Amino acid sequence: MEAVIATGGKQYRVTPGQVIKVERLAKSAGASVEFKHVLLVTKDGQVTAEPQALASARVTGEVVAEKKGAKVLVVKFKRRKNYRRKRGHRQIMTAVRITKIEA
């Protein structure tokens, strides 16, 4: 069984037992998380993508850890003006283990 969920402005393809990194969720390690925005469910080769059928679909998971992601560099530069700015950003990510997909 597989599902496509949306969280943090991104979409993730998940299966039970899989660990995914999503943008920061306000939960501590060991807490339960429920994703209600399910876009697609696949079970035994049968695909369900109808909004009415997915209104009751839920994907639950367990928070494993919270850590920083890879550094993203932002560089601003204007030629011949001696203007250079370099700035880095590390987004806090939450690792979630998918436990159950209900459709």
C-alpha positions as CSV (number, residue, x, y, z in Angstrom):
1,M,0.0,0.0,0.0
2,E,1.3,3.4,-1.0
3,A,0.1,7.0,-0.6
4,V,1.0,10.5,-1.7
5,I,0.7,13.1,1.0
6,A,1.2,16.9,1.1
7,T,2.8,18.7,4.0
8,G,5.0,21.8,4.2
9,G,4.2,22.8,0.6
10,K,5.7,19.6,-0.8
11,Q,4.4,16.1,-1.8
12,Y,5.8,12.8,-0.6
13,R,5.2,9.3,-1.8
14,V,5.1,7.1,1.3
15,T,4.8,3.4,2.3
16,P,4.4,1.9,5.8
17,G,7.7,1.7,7.6
18,Q,9.4,4.4,5.5
19,V,11.2,7.3,7.2
20,I,10.7,10.7,5.5
21,K,12.1,14.1,6.2
22,V,9.5,16.9,6.2
23,E,9.7,20.5,7.2
24,R,9.5,21.2,10.9
25,L,6.5,19.9,12.8
26,A,5.8,21.2,16.3
27,K,6.1,17.7,17.8
28,S,8.7,16.1,20.0
29,A,10.3,12.7,19.4
30,G,8.0,9.8,19.9
31,A,4.8,11.9,19.3
32,S,2.2,10.7,16.8
33,V,1.5,12.7,13.6
34,E,-1.5,12.5,11.3
35,F,-1.4,13.7,7.7
36,K,-4.9,14.4,6.6
37,H,-4.1,15.9,3.2
38,V,-3.9,12.6,1.2
39,L,-3.7,13.1,-2.6
40,L,-3.6,9.5,-3.8
41,V,-3.7,5.9,-2.4
42,T,-2.6,2.7,-4.1
43,K,-3.7,-0.7,-2.8
44,D,-3.1,-4.0,-4.6
45,G,-2.5,-2.1,-7.9
46,Q,-5.7,-0.2,-7.7
47,V,-5.3,3.6,-7.6
48,T,-7.7,5.9,-5.8
49,A,-7.5,9.6,-6.5
50,E,-11.1,10.8,-6.2
51,P,-11.5,13.7,-3.7
52,Q,-14.7,12.2,-2.3
53,A,-13.0,8.8,-1.6
54,L,-9.9,10.4,-0.1
55,A,-11.8,12.7,2.2
56,S,-11.6,10.1,5.0
57,A,-8.1,8.8,4.1
58,R,-5.4,9.3,6.8
59,V,-1.7,8.6,7.0
60,T,-0.3,8.3,10.5
61,G,3.3,8.4,11.6
62,E,5.7,8.7,14.5
63,V,8.2,11.5,15.0
64,V,11.7,9.9,15.1
65,A,14.0,13.0,15.3
66,E,14.4,16.6,14.6
67,K,17.6,18.0,13.0
68,K,18.8,20.5,10.5
69,G,18.9,19.9,6.8
70,A,21.6,20.7,4.3
71,K,22.9,24.3,4.1
72,V,21.5,26.4,1.3
73,L,23.7,29.3,0.2
74,V,22.1,32.6,-1.0
75,V,24.5,34.9,-2.9
76,K,23.7,38.4,-4.0
77,F,26.1,40.1,-6.4
78,K,26.1,43.3,-8.5
79,R,28.8,43.7,-11.0
80,R,31.1,46.7,-10.9
81,K,29.4,48.0,-7.7
82,N,31.6,46.2,-5.1
83,Y,28.3,44.6,-3.8
84,R,28.6,41.0,-2.6
85,R,26.5,39.3,0.1
86,K,26.7,35.6,1.1
87,R,24.2,34.1,3.5
88,G,23.5,30.5,4.5
89,H,20.3,28.9,5.8
90,R,19.7,25.4,7.3
91,Q,16.0,24.4,7.5
92,I,15.0,22.4,10.6
93,M,13.6,19.1,9.4
94,T,11.5,16.4,11.2
95,A,12.1,12.7,10.5
96,V,8.8,10.8,10.5
97,R,8.3,7.1,10.3
98,I,5.1,6.2,8.6
99,T,3.1,3.6,10.6
100,K,-0.3,3.2,8.9
101,I,-2.2,4.2,5.8
102,E,-6.0,4.2,6.1
103,A,-8.1,4.6,3.0
